[in-house]
């Protein structure tokens, strides 16, 4: 069985993941977002709806996302897409996350008695 990324580690990155995915793949509904993240990470990241939908709703309330609905097999599907503000936020959030990952790399790769100065 593959190791999964813990939800605690994922929590701070979820907004960036959603923004980047919507920028790269266009409008998506919640289920498609969860499936695509799982596919891209080879099952290491599995988004629960309990984690995803609050982030989607928060981004929508911040005018970063807009929704459209479509009837699919007698069910309403809500599609999320970026607003112009959302598009401009993606690069900033990705850069911020990359800096954070780089900082974590420095911390986790420290050898006893060595300095990275």
C-alpha positions in Angstrom: 0.0 0.0 0.0 1.2 3.5 -0.9 2.0 6.0 1.8 -0.5 8.8 1.9 0.3 12.3 2.8 -1.3 13.2 6.2 -4.2 15.7 6.2 -2.3 17.8 8.7 0.5 18.3 6.2 -1.9 18.9 3.4 -4.1 21.5 5.1 -1.8 24.5 4.4 -1.3 23.6 0.8 -4.8 22.8 -0.3 -5.7 26.3 -1.5 -2.6 26.4 -3.7 -3.3 22.9 -5.0 -6.8 23.8 -6.0 -5.8 27.1 -7.6 -3.0 25.5 -9.6 -5.2 22.7 -10.8 -8.0 25.0 -11.9 -5.5 27.2 -13.8 -3.9 24.3 -15.6 -7.0 22.2 -16.3 -9.8 24.7 -16.5 -13.2 24.5 -14.8 -13.7 21.4 -12.7 -16.3 20.0 -10.2 -15.3 18.8 -6.8 -15.2 15.1 -7.6 -13.0 15.7 -10.6 -10.6 17.8 -8.5 -10.3 15.0 -5.9 -9.8 12.3 -8.7 -7.2 14.4 -10.5 -5.2 15.2 -7.4 -5.2 11.5 -6.5 -4.1 10.6 -10.1 -1.3 13.2 -10.2 0.1 12.1 -6.9 -0.3 8.3 -7.6 -2.6 8.0 -4.7 -0.4 9.8 -2.1 -2.9 12.7 -1.7 -6.5 11.9 -1.3 -8.7 14.9 -0.7 -11.8 14.4 1.4 -14.8 16.4 0.6 -14.8 17.6 4.1 -11.4 19.3 3.4 -12.0 20.3 -0.2 -15.4 22.0 -0.1 -14.7 24.5 2.7 -11.6 25.6 0.7 -13.6 25.9 -2.5 -16.3 27.9 -0.6 -13.7 30.2 1.0 -12.0 30.9 -2.3 -15.4 31.7 -3.8 -16.2 34.1 -1.0 -12.8 35.8 -1.6 -13.8 36.3 -5.3 -11.0 34.0 -6.4 -13.4 31.4 -7.8 -16.8 31.5 -9.5 -19.2 28.7 -10.0 -21.4 27.5 -12.8 -23.9 24.7 -12.6 -24.8 22.0 -15.2 -27.4 19.3 -15.2 -25.7 16.0 -15.6 -27.7 12.7 -15.4 -30.5 14.6 -13.6 -28.0 15.9 -11.0 -26.7 19.4 -10.7 -22.9 19.6 -11.0 -21.2 22.7 -9.7 -18.1 23.7 -11.7 -15.4 25.9 -10.2 -13.3 28.3 -12.3 -10.8 31.1 -11.6 -11.7 34.7 -11.7 -9.2 37.2 -13.0 -8.1 37.7 -9.3 -7.7 34.0 -9.0 -5.5 33.8 -12.0 -3.2 36.5 -10.6 -3.1 34.8 -7.2 -1.9 31.4 -8.5 1.7 32.3 -9.4 2.1 34.0 -6.0 0.7 31.0 -4.1 2.8 28.5 -6.1 6.0 30.6 -5.5 5.1 30.8 -1.7 4.6 27.0 -1.6 7.9 26.3 -3.4 9.8 28.5 -1.0 8.2 26.7 1.9 9.1 23.3 0.4 12.6 24.4 -0.2 12.8 25.6 3.5 11.5 22.3 4.7 14.2 20.6 2.6 16.9 22.5 4.3 15.5 21.7 7.7 15.0 17.9 7.0 18.3 17.5 5.2 20.5 18.9 8.0 23.4 16.6 8.9 24.7 16.8 12.5 27.5 19.3 12.9 27.1 20.8 9.4 26.0 24.3 8.5 24.2 25.4 5.3 25.5 29.0 5.6 
